[in-house]
Amino acid sequence: MSKINLHVFKSFFSSQSAGGVLLIFCVVISLMIANSPLAGGFDELLKTEIGSNFSGITLRYPVLLWINDGLMAIFFLLVGLEIKRELVEGELSSFRQAALPVFAAIGGMAVPALIFALFNNNTETANGWGIPMATDIAFAIAILSLLGDKVPTGLKVFLTALAIVDDLGAILVIALFYSAELHLTYLLYAGGILLLLVIFNRLNLSHPLFYVIPGLFIWYFIHHSGIHATIAGVLTAFTLPTTPDDKESPLEKLEHWLTRPVNFLIMPLFALANTNIHLDISMVGGIFSNMGLGILLGLFLGKPIGIFIMSWVAVKSGIGGLPEQTKWNQLVAAGVLAGIGFTMSIFIAMLSYSDHHLQIEAKFVILVTSVLAGIIGYSWLKRIKFN
């Protein structure tokens, strides 16, 4: 391979938009597989059990479960690390800095959930109210990055901080509302190990492995407790020590280690495994069902409306201020981009419904809405710049 090709390859994997581009590629590949003769074989692969059972411990699960409960716990570990770092030294470290994205995120979660609930109250799909609450940070930031310096830096920082708060909200929703029957014994085991990690933090044990290895046991016990196993990643992340100075902390070291595996392996695998939708003309009608309209309008309209209303409240009350060089119409356009739910929305959809048909229908609407939000948000921001 030539030096030029190596440079191009390296530049791609170092860029902010690379993860989003790869995600889009994997979605396309997954859809192609699902609508080809390979579909049956791919489904069987996802159902194949791997792992082993030993000494009464079950570690044998289908490939799909390893991806959605196992690898996604690593994704949530990274999200937890990002949230804690932002709280300690980033855009959420002071009340003034955090006010606008926090207010905006609350609006961007509450209004979509309310819209979904209005369409689905007292129906079999009512449990999916959490689906339109989430923003896919990888896709949203990737699209902003494609615009380069056409978008103010302050707006990029605002959307990133908003998506991080949004992720925290989604994590709390999953833990509180999308958990199965609780098994107290396993929770106590997990709590005991978590307490040990807090002690490690107080003792200033700095190597990330002191936290990651016990975190694996927390994952196992939470998986069997009835709470979704991915929460183990966030709990583990919050125990890692970090500091507000420039010195690389254990938290920042682990975040650095995980960023590329999550962006270029875990998220693409999640997309491959969970967007293998067999497309059928009847699915178009599903967009206009109660669930479909709840998701579509919740993400595409509810997100920007909720973000604008709560941002306006924060600014007019003097609690927060608009990002530097950012106009209100740019903020609303960024709110449209926040309607790209994709990863987190699909994840919550699978927790919301046990019926496979409802899962597929929800995934299709999420996919359509995310594409719509991405195209319109990108076009709007690009047009604003040239006016």
C-alpha positions as CSV (number, residue, x, y, z in Angstrom):
1,M,0.0,0.0,0.0
2,S,1.4,3.4,-1.0
3,K,2.2,6.1,1.5
4,I,-0.6,8.2,0.1
5,N,-3.2,5.5,0.7
6,L,-1.9,4.9,4.2
7,H,-2.2,8.6,4.9
8,V,-5.8,8.6,3.6
9,F,-6.7,5.5,5.6
10,K,-5.2,7.0,8.8
11,S,-6.8,10.4,8.2
12,F,-10.2,8.7,7.8
13,F,-10.0,6.8,11.1
14,S,-8.8,9.9,12.9
15,S,-11.6,12.1,11.7
16,Q,-14.7,12.9,13.8
17,S,-17.1,11.8,11.0
18,A,-15.5,8.4,10.4
19,G,-17.5,6.6,13.0
20,G,-20.8,7.9,11.6
21,V,-19.7,7.1,8.0
22,L,-18.9,3.5,9.0
23,L,-22.2,3.2,10.8
24,I,-24.1,4.3,7.7
25,F,-22.1,1.8,5.6
26,C,-23.0,-1.0,8.1
27,V,-26.7,-0.1,8.0
28,V,-26.7,-0.3,4.2
29,I,-24.9,-3.7,4.3
30,S,-27.3,-5.0,7.0
31,L,-30.3,-4.0,4.9
32,M,-28.8,-5.6,1.8
33,I,-28.2,-8.9,3.7
34,A,-31.8,-8.8,5.1
35,N,-33.2,-8.4,1.6
36,S,-31.1,-11.1,-0.1
37,P,-30.8,-14.9,0.0
38,L,-28.3,-14.5,2.8
39,A,-31.0,-13.3,5.3
40,G,-31.8,-16.8,6.7
41,G,-28.1,-17.7,7.3
42,F,-27.5,-14.3,8.9
43,D,-30.5,-14.8,11.3
44,E,-29.2,-18.2,12.2
45,L,-25.7,-16.7,12.9
46,L,-27.3,-14.2,15.3
47,K,-29.1,-17.0,17.1
48,T,-26.0,-19.2,17.5
49,E,-25.0,-19.6,21.1
50,I,-21.4,-19.1,22.0
51,G,-19.6,-19.3,25.3
52,S,-19.7,-21.9,28.0
53,N,-21.2,-22.9,31.4
54,F,-18.9,-23.7,34.3
55,S,-19.3,-24.0,38.1
56,G,-22.9,-23.0,37.9
57,I,-22.1,-19.7,36.0
58,T,-23.9,-19.3,32.7
59,L,-21.9,-17.6,30.1
60,R,-23.4,-19.1,27.0
61,Y,-25.7,-16.8,25.0
62,P,-26.8,-16.1,21.4
63,V,-24.5,-13.9,19.3
64,L,-27.2,-11.2,19.3
65,L,-27.4,-11.1,23.1
66,W,-23.6,-10.8,23.3
67,I,-23.7,-7.8,21.0
68,N,-26.8,-6.1,22.6
69,D,-26.0,-6.9,26.3
70,G,-22.3,-7.5,26.3
71,L,-20.6,-5.2,23.7
72,M,-23.1,-2.5,24.3
73,A,-22.1,-2.4,27.9
74,I,-18.7,-1.3,26.7
75,F,-20.4,1.4,24.6
76,F,-22.3,2.5,27.8
77,L,-19.0,2.4,29.7
78,L,-17.6,4.9,27.2
79,V,-20.7,7.0,27.4
80,G,-20.4,7.0,31.2
81,L,-16.7,8.0,31.0
82,E,-17.7,10.9,28.7
83,I,-20.4,12.1,31.0
84,K,-18.2,12.0,34.1
85,R,-15.4,13.8,32.3
86,E,-17.8,16.5,31.1
87,L,-19.1,16.9,34.7
88,V,-15.6,17.2,36.2
89,E,-13.8,19.3,33.6
90,G,-15.9,19.8,30.5
91,E,-19.0,21.6,29.3
92,L,-21.1,20.4,32.2
93,S,-18.6,21.3,34.9
94,S,-20.2,24.6,36.0
95,F,-23.8,25.6,36.4
96,R,-23.6,28.3,33.8
97,Q,-21.9,26.0,31.2
98,A,-24.3,23.1,31.8
99,A,-27.6,25.1,32.0
100,L,-28.3,25.5,28.3
101,P,-27.6,21.9,27.2
102,V,-29.2,20.4,30.3
103,F,-32.4,22.5,29.8
104,A,-32.4,21.7,26.0
105,A,-31.9,18.0,26.6
106,I,-34.8,17.9,29.1
107,G,-37.0,19.6,26.6
108,G,-35.7,17.3,23.8
109,M,-36.6,14.2,25.9
110,A,-39.9,15.3,27.4
111,V,-41.7,16.7,24.3
112,P,-41.0,13.6,22.1
113,A,-42.1,11.3,25.0
114,L,-45.3,13.3,25.4
115,I,-46.0,13.2,21.6
116,F,-45.6,9.4,21.6
117,A,-47.8,9.0,24.6
118,L,-50.6,11.1,23.1
119,F,-50.7,8.8,20.0
120,N,-50.3,5.6,21.9
121,N,-52.2,6.0,25.2
122,N,-54.0,2.8,26.2
123,T,-52.7,0.8,23.2
124,E,-50.4,-2.2,23.0
125,T,-47.5,0.0,21.9
126,A,-47.8,2.5,24.8
127,N,-44.6,1.1,26.4
128,G,-42.5,2.6,23.6
129,W,-42.7,6.2,24.9
130,G,-38.9,6.1,25.6
131,I,-38.0,5.4,21.9
132,P,-38.1,9.0,20.5
133,M,-36.3,10.5,23.6
134,A,-32.8,9.5,22.4
135,T,-30.2,11.2,20.2
136,D,-27.5,9.2,18.4
137,I,-24.5,11.3,19.2
138,A,-22.2,9.5,16.6
139,F,-24.5,10.3,13.6
140,A,-25.4,13.8,14.8
141,I,-21.8,14.8,15.3
142,A,-20.7,13.1,12.1
143,I,-23.1,15.2,10.1
144,L,-22.0,18.4,11.8
145,S,-18.4,17.5,11.1
146,L,-19.2,17.1,7.4
147,L,-20.1,20.8,7.4
148,G,-16.6,21.7,8.7
149,D,-16.1,25.3,9.7
150,K,-19.5,26.3,8.2
151,V,-21.0,25.6,11.6
152,P,-19.8,27.6,14.7
153,T,-17.7,25.7,17.2
154,G,-20.1,26.7,19.9
155,L,-23.0,25.0,18.2
156,K,-20.9,21.7,17.9
157,V,-20.1,21.9,21.6
158,F,-23.7,22.6,22.5
159,L,-25.0,19.6,20.5
160,T,-22.3,17.3,21.9
161,A,-23.1,18.3,25.5
162,L,-26.8,18.0,24.8
163,A,-26.4,14.5,23.4
164,I,-24.3,13.5,26.4
165,V,-27.1,14.7,28.8
166,D,-29.6,13.0,26.5
167,D,-27.6,9.7,26.9
168,L,-27.7,10.1,30.7
169,G,-31.5,10.5,30.5
170,A,-31.8,7.5,28.3
171,I,-29.7,5.4,30.7
172,L,-31.9,6.4,33.6
173,V,-35.1,5.6,31.6
174,I,-33.7,2.2,30.7
175,A,-32.7,1.5,34.3
176,L,-36.0,2.7,35.9
177,F,-38.6,1.7,33.3
178,Y,-37.3,-1.0,31.0
179,S,-36.0,-3.5,33.5
180,A,-37.5,-7.0,34.2
181,E,-38.4,-8.5,37.5
182,L,-35.7,-7.6,40.0
183,H,-33.6,-10.2,41.8
184,L,-32.3,-8.6,45.0
185,T,-29.5,-11.1,45.7
186,Y,-27.7,-10.3,42.4
187,L,-28.2,-6.6,42.9
188,L,-26.6,-6.9,46.3
189,Y,-23.6,-8.7,44.8
190,A,-23.3,-6.0,42.2
191,G,-23.6,-3.3,44.8
192,G,-20.9,-4.9,46.9
193,I,-18.4,-4.9,44.0
194,L,-19.4,-1.3,43.1
195,L,-18.6,-0.3,46.7
196,L,-15.2,-1.9,46.3
197,L,-14.6,0.2,43.2
198,V,-15.5,3.3,45.2
199,I,-12.9,2.3,47.8
200,F,-10.3,1.8,45.0
201,N,-11.1,5.3,43.9
202,R,-10.6,6.7,47.4
203,L,-7.3,4.8,47.6
204,N,-6.2,6.4,44.4
205,L,-5.6,3.1,42.6
206,S,-4.9,4.5,39.1
207,H,-4.7,1.6,36.7
208,P,-7.9,1.2,34.7
209,L,-7.8,-2.6,35.1
210,F,-8.5,-2.2,38.8
211,Y,-12.0,-1.0,37.7
212,V,-12.6,-2.9,34.4
213,I,-12.0,-6.4,35.8
214,P,-14.4,-6.0,38.7
215,G,-16.7,-4.2,36.3
216,L,-17.1,-7.5,34.4
217,F,-18.5,-9.1,37.5
218,I,-20.8,-6.2,38.0
219,W,-22.0,-6.8,34.4
220,Y,-22.7,-10.5,35.1
221,F,-24.6,-9.9,38.3
222,I,-26.7,-7.0,36.9
223,H,-27.4,-9.1,33.8
224,H,-29.0,-11.7,36.1
225,S,-30.7,-9.1,38.4
226,G,-33.4,-8.0,36.0
227,I,-31.9,-4.6,35.3
228,H,-30.5,-4.3,31.8
229,A,-26.8,-5.3,31.8
230,T,-25.6,-2.2,29.9
231,I,-26.1,-0.1,33.1
232,A,-23.1,-1.9,34.5
233,G,-20.9,0.0,32.1
234,V,-22.1,3.4,33.3
235,L,-21.8,2.4,37.0
236,T,-18.2,1.2,36.5
237,A,-17.4,4.4,34.5
238,F,-18.5,6.7,37.3
239,T,-16.1,5.1,39.8
240,L,-12.9,5.8,37.7
241,P,-10.8,8.7,39.1
242,T,-10.3,11.8,37.1
243,T,-9.0,15.3,37.7
244,P,-9.8,18.8,36.2
245,D,-6.2,19.4,35.3
246,D,-4.3,18.6,32.0
247,K,-2.7,15.5,33.4
248,E,-4.1,12.3,31.8
249,S,-6.3,10.6,34.4
250,P,-7.2,6.9,34.6
251,L,-10.7,7.8,33.3
252,E,-9.2,9.7,30.3
253,K,-6.7,6.9,29.6
254,L,-9.6,4.3,29.5
255,E,-11.7,6.7,27.4
256,H,-8.8,7.0,24.9
257,W,-8.4,3.2,24.8
258,L,-12.1,2.6,24.1
259,T,-13.0,5.3,21.6
260,R,-11.8,3.6,18.5
261,P,-13.0,0.0,19.4
262,V,-16.4,1.4,20.2
263,N,-16.7,3.6,17.1
264,F,-15.2,1.2,14.6
265,L,-16.1,-2.2,16.0
266,I,-18.9,-2.2,18.6
267,M,-21.3,0.3,17.0
268,P,-20.9,-1.1,13.5
269,L,-21.6,-4.6,14.8
270,F,-24.7,-3.3,16.6
271,A,-25.9,-1.7,13.4
272,L,-25.2,-4.9,11.4
273,A,-27.1,-7.0,13.9
274,N,-30.1,-4.7,14.5
275,T,-30.9,-3.1,11.2
276,N,-31.3,-6.3,9.2
277,I,-34.9,-5.3,8.3
278,H,-36.6,-7.2,5.5
279,L,-38.2,-4.3,3.6
280,D,-41.8,-4.7,2.5
281,I,-44.2,-2.2,1.0
282,S,-46.6,-2.9,3.9
283,M,-44.1,-1.2,6.2
284,V,-44.9,2.2,4.7
285,G,-48.3,1.9,6.3
286,G,-46.7,1.3,9.6
287,I,-45.3,4.8,9.5
288,F,-48.9,6.1,9.9
289,S,-49.8,3.8,12.7
290,N,-50.1,5.1,16.2
291,M,-46.6,3.9,17.1
292,G,-45.1,5.1,13.7
293,L,-46.5,8.6,14.1
294,G,-45.4,8.7,17.7
295,I,-41.8,7.9,16.7
296,L,-41.8,10.0,13.6
297,L,-43.3,13.1,15.0
298,G,-41.6,12.6,18.4
299,L,-38.1,12.5,16.9
300,F,-38.6,14.9,13.9
301,L,-40.8,17.6,15.5
302,G,-40.7,16.9,19.2
303,K,-36.9,17.1,19.5
304,P,-36.4,20.5,17.9
305,I,-39.5,21.9,19.5
306,G,-38.5,20.7,23.0
307,I,-34.9,21.8,22.6
308,F,-36.0,25.3,21.3
309,I,-38.6,25.9,24.1
310,M,-36.3,24.9,27.0
311,S,-33.3,26.7,25.4
312,W,-35.5,29.9,25.1
313,V,-36.5,29.5,28.8
314,A,-32.9,29.1,29.9
315,V,-31.7,32.1,27.8
316,K,-34.6,34.5,28.6
317,S,-34.3,33.7,32.3
318,G,-30.6,34.5,32.3
319,I,-29.7,30.9,33.5
320,G,-27.8,30.2,30.3
321,G,-26.7,31.9,27.1
322,L,-26.7,31.0,23.4
323,P,-23.4,29.4,22.2
324,E,-20.9,31.8,20.8
325,Q,-21.6,33.0,17.2
326,T,-24.8,30.9,17.2
327,K,-28.2,32.1,16.1
328,W,-31.6,30.8,17.1
329,N,-32.3,29.3,13.6
330,Q,-29.0,27.4,13.8
331,L,-30.0,26.0,17.2
332,V,-33.3,24.8,15.9
333,A,-31.5,23.2,12.9
334,A,-29.2,21.4,15.4
335,G,-32.4,20.3,17.2
336,V,-33.5,18.7,14.0
337,L,-30.2,16.8,13.9
338,A,-30.9,15.7,17.4
339,G,-33.9,13.8,15.9
340,I,-31.4,11.2,14.6
341,G,-32.4,8.6,17.2
342,F,-30.9,5.5,15.5
343,T,-28.7,3.5,18.0
344,M,-30.3,4.5,21.3
345,S,-33.8,4.5,19.8
346,I,-33.4,1.1,18.3
347,F,-32.0,-0.2,21.6
348,I,-35.0,1.1,23.6
349,A,-37.4,-0.2,21.0
350,M,-36.1,-3.7,21.5
351,L,-36.5,-3.3,25.3
352,S,-40.0,-1.9,24.8
353,Y,-41.5,-4.7,22.7
354,S,-41.2,-8.4,23.0
355,D,-43.3,-8.8,19.7
356,H,-40.8,-9.2,16.8
357,H,-43.2,-7.6,14.4
358,L,-43.4,-4.5,16.5
359,Q,-39.7,-4.4,16.9
360,I,-39.2,-4.5,13.1
361,E,-41.8,-1.9,12.5
362,A,-40.3,0.5,15.1
363,K,-36.8,0.0,13.7
364,F,-38.1,0.8,10.2
365,V,-39.7,4.1,11.4
366,I,-36.6,5.0,13.4
367,L,-34.5,4.4,10.3
368,V,-36.7,6.5,8.0
369,T,-37.0,9.3,10.6
370,S,-33.2,9.4,11.3
371,V,-32.5,9.7,7.6
372,L,-35.1,12.5,7.2
373,A,-33.7,14.4,10.2
374,G,-30.1,14.0,9.0
375,I,-30.8,15.3,5.5
376,I,-33.0,18.2,6.6
377,G,-30.8,19.2,9.5
378,Y,-27.7,19.1,7.3
379,S,-29.4,21.1,4.4
380,W,-30.8,23.7,6.8
381,L,-27.5,24.3,8.5
382,K,-25.7,24.6,5.2
383,R,-28.3,27.0,3.8
384,I,-28.2,29.2,7.0
385,K,-24.5,29.7,6.5
386,F,-24.8,31.0,3.0
387,N,-27.6,33.5,3.7
